[in-house]
Amino acid sequence: MKRISLFLFSLLSFGLCPLVTRAADGMDMVQVIHHPVVESVLAAVILLSILAEIKTAGFSGGSVVAALAGCVLLGANWYMGEGDVIEFLLYFGGMALILLDLLLFMTGAMAAAGLVALLTGLFFTFGGGITALYILSAAICLAAVGMYFLAGHLSKSPLWQKITLSSKLSGKAGFVSSSQKLTGFEGKEGVALSVLRPAGKVKIDGTVLDAVSSGDFIEKGQPVRVQKAESSYVVVSEK
């Protein structure tokens, strides 16, 4: 996760590099931030960071990157006298919904609503017109490409499975898909294959399962017991 956090912060730095360079040449940094290309890059960094945060159950450092990039965009708008409190409420309110869903509820619905609110806040930040749609469209495309290359390096949380509505795990090679019933694993014991904080993977009766800790973080290699089964993951406690 440290490498993922470093990668996300590097993306943010890449998006801010034009600001430092052009400001040094005498240009107003705020005007540079308002350039559509820079706005698209920063918005893409925000979306990619949020997606990484959802996929890793809140431990990629993406929320910090998204908050910093959001402060840059919203702050520039306020500096130029074009900001509105609704943009702030939508953006950071959306982030709050996503984090609450990640850490407490894990319903998927709250995270989806938060993402919509965040995108709406960005839409108004970019002016709320056709140009704003172009900027957001470009940002979504860039974030999708980035997520395609980054997804394989991220752990998969139960919330991510709920949002995507599917699981790519198959019954082969000891994996159980989300369509298979997991109730048969209730009460059984196994071992944590990864750190559960709170999401991760466990091995029960030779089968690899997505799991969520019922309480404290569980270190890799610790014995665990399945407390209950959900639709696509099991809830475990340290034995």
Backbone bond lengths (Angstrom), bond angles and torsions (degrees), N, CA, C in turn:
res aa  C-N    CA-C-N  psi(-1)  N-CA   C-N-CA  omega(-1)  CA-C   N-CA-C  phi
1 M - - - 1.451 - - 1.529 112.26 -
2 K 1.340 116.09 -27.28 1.464 118.50 178.50 1.518 110.38 -63.66
3 R 1.342 116.49 -38.16 1.463 119.75 179.63 1.526 110.96 -67.87
4 I 1.338 116.37 -36.84 1.463 120.11 178.04 1.521 110.00 -65.61
5 S 1.337 116.81 -44.10 1.466 120.48 178.44 1.520 110.69 -60.25
6 L 1.332 116.19 -43.54 1.465 120.48 178.99 1.518 110.70 -62.43
7 F 1.333 116.73 -39.71 1.458 120.97 179.45 1.524 110.95 -63.49
8 L 1.340 117.36 -43.67 1.464 121.12 -179.30 1.526 111.09 -66.16
9 F 1.328 116.50 -41.13 1.464 119.22 177.42 1.526 110.99 -66.78
10 S 1.324 117.06 -32.74 1.464 120.79 176.72 1.523 110.66 -65.76
11 L 1.342 115.94 -39.72 1.462 119.69 176.85 1.521 110.84 -61.97
12 L 1.333 116.10 -42.56 1.460 119.72 178.47 1.519 110.45 -62.64
13 S 1.324 116.98 -42.19 1.467 120.93 178.20 1.520 110.88 -62.37
14 F 1.349 116.01 -39.45 1.462 120.53 178.28 1.525 110.66 -62.05
15 G 1.338 115.49 -39.62 1.459 119.13 179.65 1.515 112.60 -68.71
16 L 1.340 116.81 -26.82 1.459 120.49 -177.92 1.521 113.18 -92.92
17 C 1.329 117.65 -11.55 1.469 120.78 -178.98 1.529 113.01 -55.76
18 P 1.352 118.85 -44.52 1.467 118.73 179.36 1.517 112.72 -59.68
19 L 1.349 116.61 -29.02 1.461 119.50 -178.79 1.524 110.28 -67.12
20 V 1.315 116.21 -45.42 1.463 120.62 -178.41 1.524 110.45 -66.46
21 T 1.333 116.92 -43.78 1.462 121.66 -177.41 1.518 111.42 -63.84
22 R 1.320 116.03 -49.65 1.464 118.76 -175.34 1.518 111.93 -74.25
23 A 1.338 116.74 -32.99 1.457 118.70 176.82 1.525 110.06 -63.80
24 A 1.328 116.47 -33.73 1.460 120.89 178.63 1.521 110.76 -67.41
25 D 1.337 117.50 -24.88 1.452 121.47 178.69 1.523 112.40 -86.65
26 G 1.310 116.87 8.14 1.456 120.38 176.29 1.510 114.43 100.16
27 M 1.317 119.19 0.14 1.453 121.45 179.74 1.519 109.93 -83.68
28 D 1.302 115.86 151.38 1.452 121.77 177.41 1.526 108.84 -72.02
29 M 1.315 116.96 121.82 1.465 120.89 -177.17 1.523 111.64 -58.49
30 V 1.313 116.98 -38.18 1.460 120.36 -179.39 1.521 111.03 -63.24
31 Q 1.319 117.21 -39.14 1.461 120.51 177.53 1.524 111.19 -65.17
32 V 1.318 116.50 -35.25 1.461 120.13 178.09 1.524 110.21 -65.97
33 I 1.340 116.75 -40.80 1.466 120.51 178.42 1.522 110.37 -59.15
34 H 1.327 116.64 -34.10 1.462 120.97 -177.76 1.524 112.81 -79.56
35 H 1.316 117.82 -0.16 1.466 118.84 175.51 1.527 108.31 -68.20
36 P 1.339 118.48 133.31 1.473 121.47 -176.91 1.521 114.45 -54.00
37 V 1.341 117.11 -36.48 1.466 119.70 -179.58 1.528 110.40 -66.28
38 V 1.327 116.35 -45.27 1.463 120.66 179.62 1.522 110.18 -64.67
39 E 1.335 117.30 -42.01 1.460 120.89 178.03 1.526 111.06 -61.87
40 S 1.320 116.82 -40.07 1.471 120.57 178.87 1.521 111.40 -63.62
41 V 1.336 116.19 -43.17 1.467 120.35 -179.61 1.527 110.64 -64.60
42 L 1.331 116.97 -45.75 1.462 120.31 -179.93 1.527 111.28 -64.69
43 A 1.338 116.73 -40.52 1.468 119.98 177.98 1.520 110.78 -64.81
44 A 1.337 117.02 -38.05 1.469 120.81 177.57 1.525 110.66 -64.28
45 V 1.328 116.64 -40.63 1.464 120.94 177.30 1.530 110.06 -61.47
46 I 1.339 116.24 -41.43 1.467 120.80 178.51 1.525 110.85 -61.21
47 L 1.326 116.53 -50.27 1.465 120.72 -177.97 1.524 111.66 -63.41
48 L 1.325 116.48 -43.42 1.465 120.27 179.37 1.528 110.62 -63.35
49 S 1.321 116.65 -39.36 1.467 120.87 179.31 1.524 111.08 -65.47
50 I 1.344 116.58 -42.31 1.461 120.83 178.96 1.527 110.72 -64.48
51 L 1.330 117.01 -43.81 1.466 120.63 179.26 1.528 111.29 -63.26
52 A 1.337 115.94 -40.26 1.466 119.85 177.49 1.522 110.50 -64.37
53 E 1.325 116.41 -37.54 1.465 120.70 179.16 1.528 110.75 -65.68
54 I 1.335 116.27 -42.15 1.466 120.39 178.79 1.518 110.45 -65.10
55 K 1.317 116.49 -44.05 1.466 120.15 -175.35 1.528 112.66 -67.92
56 T 1.326 117.05 -28.52 1.466 120.41 -177.83 1.521 112.63 -103.99
57 A 1.331 117.23 13.18 1.473 122.01 178.29 1.523 112.61 61.64
58 G 1.324 116.55 33.88 1.454 120.63 171.70 1.502 117.25 88.51
59 F 1.335 118.51 23.11 1.460 119.11 -177.16 1.522 112.94 -130.80
60 S 1.331 117.54 29.55 1.460 120.24 177.28 1.526 111.64 -99.05
61 G 1.329 117.23 -10.22 1.457 121.08 -173.96 1.516 111.79 83.37
62 G 1.336 116.46 4.32 1.460 120.66 -176.94 1.510 114.16 -64.33
63 S 1.344 117.56 -33.76 1.463 119.89 -178.68 1.524 111.21 -64.17
64 V 1.335 116.78 -35.17 1.469 120.40 178.32 1.524 110.09 -66.99
65 V 1.338 116.31 -44.59 1.467 120.88 178.75 1.521 110.30 -62.58
66 A 1.338 117.19 -44.42 1.465 121.06 -179.72 1.523 111.15 -63.59
67 A 1.332 116.89 -38.76 1.461 120.54 178.94 1.528 110.96 -65.96
68 L 1.339 116.75 -42.66 1.469 120.42 179.62 1.525 111.46 -64.84
69 A 1.343 116.27 -46.21 1.465 119.65 179.65 1.519 110.79 -64.46
70 G 1.336 116.80 -37.39 1.461 120.43 177.56 1.515 111.85 -64.48
71 C 1.335 116.07 -40.08 1.470 119.86 177.88 1.524 111.05 -62.40
72 V 1.341 116.92 -37.60 1.469 120.72 178.45 1.527 110.31 -63.09
73 L 1.338 116.73 -48.92 1.468 120.56 -177.58 1.528 111.90 -67.62
74 L 1.329 116.66 -48.85 1.463 120.22 -178.68 1.528 111.11 -67.71
75 G 1.342 115.83 -39.06 1.459 119.40 179.35 1.518 112.59 -62.69
76 A 1.338 116.33 -39.78 1.466 120.09 177.89 1.520 110.79 -63.68
77 N 1.331 116.34 -38.95 1.460 120.87 178.98 1.524 111.19 -64.01
78 W 1.327 115.53 -44.37 1.463 119.70 179.68 1.527 111.06 -66.90
79 Y 1.315 116.93 -36.76 1.461 120.97 -180.00 1.524 111.02 -61.98
80 M 1.335 116.27 -36.65 1.462 120.76 -179.48 1.522 112.54 -86.62
81 G 1.327 116.77 4.12 1.455 120.76 177.75 1.514 114.04 76.21
82 E 1.329 117.36 17.11 1.460 121.09 -178.28 1.523 112.38 -106.55
83 G 1.320 116.48 -0.25 1.460 120.03 -176.00 1.514 112.52 -79.61
84 D 1.322 115.05 158.25 1.458 122.06 177.66 1.515 108.06 -139.97
85 V 1.313 116.66 148.79 1.458 120.48 -177.38 1.525 111.92 -62.47
86 I 1.347 117.14 -27.49 1.465 120.26 -179.85 1.528 111.36 -62.74
87 E 1.343 116.48 -34.28 1.468 120.05 178.29 1.526 110.44 -63.79
88 F 1.320 115.36 -44.58 1.466 121.21 178.88 1.522 110.84 -62.37
89 L 1.345 116.79 -46.02 1.463 121.04 -178.22 1.523 111.72 -64.49
90 L 1.335 116.38 -43.02 1.462 119.88 -179.22 1.527 111.32 -66.58
91 Y 1.328 115.94 -44.56 1.469 119.43 -176.10 1.526 111.81 -66.88
92 F 1.323 116.30 -57.94 1.462 119.02 -175.74 1.528 112.03 -76.89
93 G 1.348 116.86 -26.26 1.463 119.20 172.28 1.517 110.70 -65.32
94 G 1.342 116.15 -40.26 1.459 120.61 176.66 1.516 111.64 -63.12
95 M 1.329 116.54 -42.54 1.469 120.21 177.68 1.523 111.02 -62.36
96 A 1.344 116.40 -39.42 1.465 120.32 179.49 1.527 111.05 -63.53
97 L 1.334 117.11 -41.60 1.467 120.82 178.37 1.528 111.07 -61.89
98 I 1.332 115.63 -43.07 1.471 119.91 179.97 1.527 110.98 -62.47
99 L 1.331 116.98 -45.89 1.463 120.62 -178.52 1.526 111.83 -67.21
100 L 1.353 116.75 -37.91 1.464 119.91 177.37 1.524 110.84 -62.82
101 D 1.333 115.53 -41.38 1.464 119.28 179.38 1.524 111.00 -66.79
102 L 1.329 116.06 -36.81 1.466 120.52 179.78 1.521 112.15 -66.71
103 L 1.321 116.16 -44.06 1.457 120.53 -170.93 1.522 114.34 -92.80
104 L 1.359 117.28 -23.43 1.461 118.97 -174.28 1.527 114.81 -122.32
105 F 1.337 116.51 -55.72 1.463 119.45 -166.95 1.527 114.49 -93.53
106 M 1.311 117.45 -40.38 1.466 122.90 179.71 1.533 112.31 52.64
107 T 1.333 116.42 45.31 1.464 120.66 178.82 1.520 112.01 -91.80
108 G 1.318 117.13 -26.51 1.457 120.79 -175.27 1.511 111.77 90.16
109 A 1.339 116.92 -37.48 1.468 121.58 -178.06 1.524 111.02 -67.13
110 M 1.331 116.37 -43.55 1.465 119.77 179.91 1.521 111.15 -64.91
111 A 1.326 116.95 -39.98 1.463 120.33 179.13 1.520 110.68 -65.14
112 A 1.339 116.78 -40.41 1.464 120.64 178.32 1.523 110.61 -64.62
113 A 1.343 116.67 -42.94 1.466 120.84 178.19 1.524 110.47 -64.21
114 G 1.332 116.29 -39.34 1.459 120.25 178.18 1.514 112.17 -64.09
115 L 1.338 116.47 -38.90 1.466 120.61 179.06 1.525 110.74 -65.85
116 V 1.343 116.23 -39.66 1.470 120.50 177.35 1.526 110.19 -63.86
117 A 1.343 116.48 -44.16 1.466 120.43 179.12 1.523 110.92 -62.24
118 L 1.324 116.77 -42.30 1.465 121.46 179.11 1.527 111.20 -62.15
119 L 1.329 116.82 -44.75 1.468 120.88 178.76 1.525 111.10 -64.63
120 T 1.337 116.31 -37.85 1.467 119.93 177.90 1.522 110.65 -64.65
121 G 1.339 116.04 -40.57 1.458 119.82 176.78 1.518 111.86 -61.33
122 L 1.334 116.89 -41.34 1.465 120.67 176.91 1.522 111.14 -65.68
123 F 1.337 116.26 -38.26 1.467 120.54 179.23 1.527 110.66 -57.83
124 F 1.330 116.61 -46.36 1.467 120.05 178.96 1.529 111.13 -70.51
125 T 1.327 116.96 -34.08 1.465 120.55 177.88 1.523 110.99 -62.02
126 F 1.332 116.47 -35.67 1.462 121.43 -179.31 1.527 113.01 -85.18
127 G 1.320 117.70 8.02 1.456 121.14 174.56 1.509 115.22 112.18
128 G 1.317 117.85 -18.32 1.459 120.85 175.85 1.514 115.90 75.50
129 G 1.321 118.73 11.47 1.466 121.63 -179.79 1.511 112.53 -112.46
130 I 1.325 115.28 -160.25 1.459 120.56 -178.70 1.528 111.29 -65.31
131 T 1.341 116.10 -33.50 1.470 119.57 177.62 1.522 110.73 -63.15
132 A 1.334 115.79 -38.90 1.463 120.20 178.00 1.523 110.93 -61.98
133 L 1.337 116.50 -38.41 1.468 120.21 177.81 1.526 111.07 -64.82
134 Y 1.329 116.46 -41.33 1.464 120.44 177.92 1.532 111.07 -62.14
135 I 1.336 115.51 -43.94 1.467 120.17 -179.39 1.527 110.63 -62.79
136 L 1.343 116.26 -46.31 1.462 120.12 179.90 1.525 111.72 -65.39
137 S 1.329 116.67 -38.70 1.469 120.38 178.79 1.524 110.75 -62.32
138 A 1.336 115.64 -44.14 1.466 119.85 178.12 1.524 110.61 -63.69
139 A 1.339 116.19 -40.41 1.464 120.49 -179.94 1.526 111.30 -64.60
140 I 1.330 116.75 -41.80 1.466 120.93 179.48 1.524 110.58 -63.57
141 C 1.326 116.47 -41.44 1.472 120.28 178.15 1.524 111.17 -63.54
142 L 1.334 116.68 -45.00 1.466 120.72 179.02 1.530 111.09 -62.93
143 A 1.347 115.98 -42.28 1.462 119.89 -179.97 1.528 111.22 -65.95
144 A 1.336 116.38 -37.41 1.471 120.45 179.06 1.526 110.80 -63.91
145 V 1.332 115.90 -42.51 1.465 120.07 177.92 1.529 110.21 -64.26
146 G 1.328 116.12 -44.22 1.460 120.17 178.99 1.519 112.01 -62.23
147 M 1.338 116.65 -40.67 1.463 120.68 -179.54 1.520 111.07 -67.87
148 Y 1.320 116.49 -33.04 1.470 120.80 179.09 1.533 110.58 -60.11
149 F 1.328 115.59 -42.64 1.466 119.88 -178.87 1.532 112.49 -81.65
150 L 1.339 116.30 -24.50 1.461 120.09 -175.54 1.524 112.91 -91.20
151 A 1.335 117.07 -24.35 1.468 121.50 -170.87 1.518 113.36 -56.64
152 G 1.313 117.41 -38.49 1.458 120.59 -177.62 1.514 113.82 -66.72
153 H 1.335 117.37 -16.71 1.465 120.89 -178.16 1.524 112.05 -98.94
154 L 1.328 116.90 2.18 1.454 121.06 -177.35 1.516 110.76 -110.45
155 S 1.335 116.54 143.19 1.456 119.85 173.83 1.525 108.75 -72.48
156 K 1.327 116.08 159.77 1.462 120.63 -175.10 1.521 110.34 -109.59
157 S 1.345 117.78 121.04 1.452 121.72 179.90 1.524 110.60 -91.31
158 P 1.336 118.09 159.48 1.457 120.59 176.07 1.523 112.70 -59.34
159 L 1.345 117.04 -34.55 1.453 119.82 179.09 1.519 110.92 -63.73
160 W 1.330 117.18 -38.97 1.467 120.52 177.74 1.525 110.18 -60.08
161 Q 1.326 116.80 -40.44 1.458 120.61 179.48 1.523 111.00 -65.08
162 K 1.324 116.95 -37.52 1.456 119.51 179.99 1.518 111.44 -67.99
163 I 1.337 116.50 -38.50 1.461 119.97 -179.16 1.520 110.66 -70.23
164 T 1.312 117.32 -41.80 1.468 120.28 -179.89 1.517 111.90 -79.19
165 L 1.347 117.23 -13.50 1.467 123.36 175.46 1.515 113.84 63.41
166 S 1.315 117.72 20.19 1.463 119.32 178.42 1.505 109.61 -159.59
167 S 1.320 115.09 163.99 1.459 121.24 176.11 1.503 108.80 -130.51
168 K 1.340 116.31 135.99 1.456 120.37 -179.48 1.524 112.30 -89.73
169 L 1.329 116.05 -2.05 1.452 118.45 179.52 1.517 109.55 -72.04
170 S 1.289 117.56 137.01 1.464 121.61 179.27 1.509 110.07 -110.98
171 G 1.341 115.66 168.70 1.445 120.21 179.96 1.506 112.24 -72.05
172 K 1.339 117.11 -10.36 1.455 120.52 178.67 1.524 110.12 -77.61
173 A 1.316 115.18 161.23 1.472 122.43 175.62 1.513 112.19 58.48
174 G 1.351 117.33 25.84 1.454 120.37 174.55 1.495 115.27 80.65
175 F 1.354 119.86 15.21 1.450 122.26 178.60 1.521 110.01 -102.28
176 V 1.324 115.23 152.49 1.460 121.20 177.88 1.510 108.62 -115.77
177 S 1.330 118.36 129.12 1.459 121.83 -179.51 1.516 109.87 -80.53
178 S 1.352 116.93 164.61 1.453 121.58 -177.05 1.514 111.95 -67.17
179 S 1.339 117.49 -18.71 1.456 120.59 -178.82 1.529 111.83 -79.63
180 Q 1.325 116.92 -17.61 1.451 120.25 -179.41 1.521 110.40 -82.95
181 K 1.326 115.80 143.29 1.455 119.93 179.93 1.527 110.06 -73.50
182 L 1.327 114.55 137.14 1.457 119.71 -177.47 1.519 112.28 -106.90
183 T 1.335 116.02 1.17 1.464 118.73 -176.03 1.525 112.21 -61.10
184 G 1.328 117.52 -25.42 1.457 120.63 -179.75 1.516 113.53 -66.50
185 F 1.343 116.56 -14.33 1.464 119.99 -179.33 1.524 112.37 -91.25
186 E 1.333 117.86 -7.40 1.464 120.72 -178.00 1.529 110.79 -61.38
187 G 1.326 115.35 131.37 1.452 121.06 179.93 1.516 114.50 86.86
188 K 1.319 117.21 -10.47 1.464 120.19 -178.64 1.530 110.91 -84.47
189 E 1.325 114.69 161.49 1.458 120.59 -176.90 1.523 110.92 -115.79
190 G 1.330 114.42 155.14 1.451 120.00 179.83 1.512 110.29 -163.51
191 V 1.329 115.95 -149.41 1.458 120.74 -176.95 1.523 109.59 -139.34
192 A 1.332 116.49 147.65 1.464 121.64 177.91 1.524 109.36 -77.69
193 L 1.339 116.71 123.36 1.464 121.11 178.73 1.522 111.98 -86.14
194 S 1.329 116.10 -17.00 1.467 121.24 177.81 1.517 107.70 -145.24
195 V 1.314 116.08 169.68 1.459 119.85 175.88 1.523 108.43 -68.34
196 L 1.322 117.61 131.07 1.461 122.11 177.23 1.521 108.44 -99.65
197 R 1.357 116.51 110.45 1.469 119.77 -175.82 1.520 112.31 -142.02
198 P 1.279 123.50 60.99 1.463 124.43 -5.91 1.525 114.09 -91.56
199 A 1.349 118.08 -7.83 1.466 120.09 -175.80 1.518 111.46 -96.11
200 G 1.314 115.69 152.77 1.453 121.05 177.92 1.514 110.14 177.67
201 K 1.319 116.22 -153.77 1.462 120.43 -179.40 1.522 110.47 -128.18
202 V 1.341 114.72 144.77 1.457 121.04 177.08 1.523 108.74 -130.02
203 K 1.318 115.81 161.45 1.460 121.06 176.43 1.519 108.28 -118.71
204 I 1.335 115.21 116.17 1.456 122.14 -178.97 1.522 108.82 -120.66
205 D 1.305 117.73 122.07 1.470 122.02 -179.78 1.531 111.99 51.71
206 G 1.328 116.19 39.86 1.458 120.25 178.33 1.510 114.92 79.24
207 T 1.342 117.14 4.32 1.466 121.62 -178.68 1.521 110.17 -111.95
208 V 1.323 117.27 132.36 1.460 122.62 178.89 1.524 109.25 -85.82
209 L 1.323 116.19 126.55 1.462 121.99 -177.34 1.523 110.77 -127.62
210 D 1.331 116.14 148.86 1.460 120.73 168.40 1.517 107.13 -75.11
211 A 1.318 116.74 138.86 1.462 119.85 -174.55 1.519 111.49 -143.57
212 V 1.331 114.45 158.39 1.458 122.63 175.16 1.516 107.76 -131.01
213 S 1.314 116.39 135.12 1.456 120.78 178.52 1.521 110.06 -71.75
214 S 1.319 116.59 140.30 1.463 120.91 179.29 1.520 112.07 -81.82
215 G 1.311 116.87 -10.20 1.457 119.90 -178.86 1.505 112.30 -149.42
216 D 1.336 116.46 -112.41 1.461 121.29 -177.54 1.523 111.49 -72.23
217 F 1.332 115.58 167.06 1.458 120.72 174.91 1.533 109.36 -61.32
218 I 1.310 116.36 145.18 1.459 122.10 178.31 1.520 108.32 -117.72
219 E 1.311 116.62 125.74 1.455 121.18 -177.85 1.526 111.05 -75.63
220 K 1.321 115.57 154.81 1.463 121.77 177.29 1.528 110.21 -60.06
221 G 1.340 115.65 136.63 1.452 120.83 178.08 1.516 114.81 91.37
222 Q 1.349 117.31 -8.57 1.460 120.40 -179.41 1.532 111.01 -77.78
223 P 1.349 117.76 142.86 1.469 120.17 176.50 1.528 110.76 -69.14
224 V 1.317 116.82 140.54 1.465 121.69 -177.65 1.527 109.93 -132.57
225 R 1.331 115.16 161.32 1.463 121.95 175.69 1.528 108.51 -129.19
226 V 1.318 117.06 135.71 1.463 121.92 -179.86 1.524 109.26 -76.73
227 Q 1.343 116.62 120.20 1.456 122.11 179.12 1.526 111.79 -85.36
228 K 1.342 115.02 -44.93 1.464 119.39 178.25 1.514 109.27 -158.39
229 A 1.325 115.63 163.97 1.464 121.65 -179.19 1.518 110.16 -114.77
230 E 1.326 116.24 136.41 1.454 122.40 173.61 1.521 107.81 -105.20
231 S 1.332 116.57 -171.06 1.467 119.95 -175.34 1.522 113.31 -64.82
232 S 1.340 117.17 -35.58 1.462 119.08 -175.59 1.521 113.75 -133.59
233 Y 1.330 117.76 7.69 1.456 120.62 179.37 1.526 109.55 -157.35
234 V 1.319 115.89 169.37 1.460 120.58 177.57 1.521 109.59 -116.96
235 V 1.322 115.55 152.09 1.460 122.26 176.23 1.521 107.34 -101.58
236 V 1.332 116.40 125.23 1.461 120.41 -174.90 1.524 111.09 -124.96
237 S 1.311 114.73 160.35 1.465 121.62 173.60 1.519 108.00 -130.78
238 E 1.320 115.40 156.66 1.463 119.02 179.33 1.519 109.68 -69.96
239 K 1.293 115.93 134.61 1.468 121.31 -176.24 1.525 110.87 -70.33
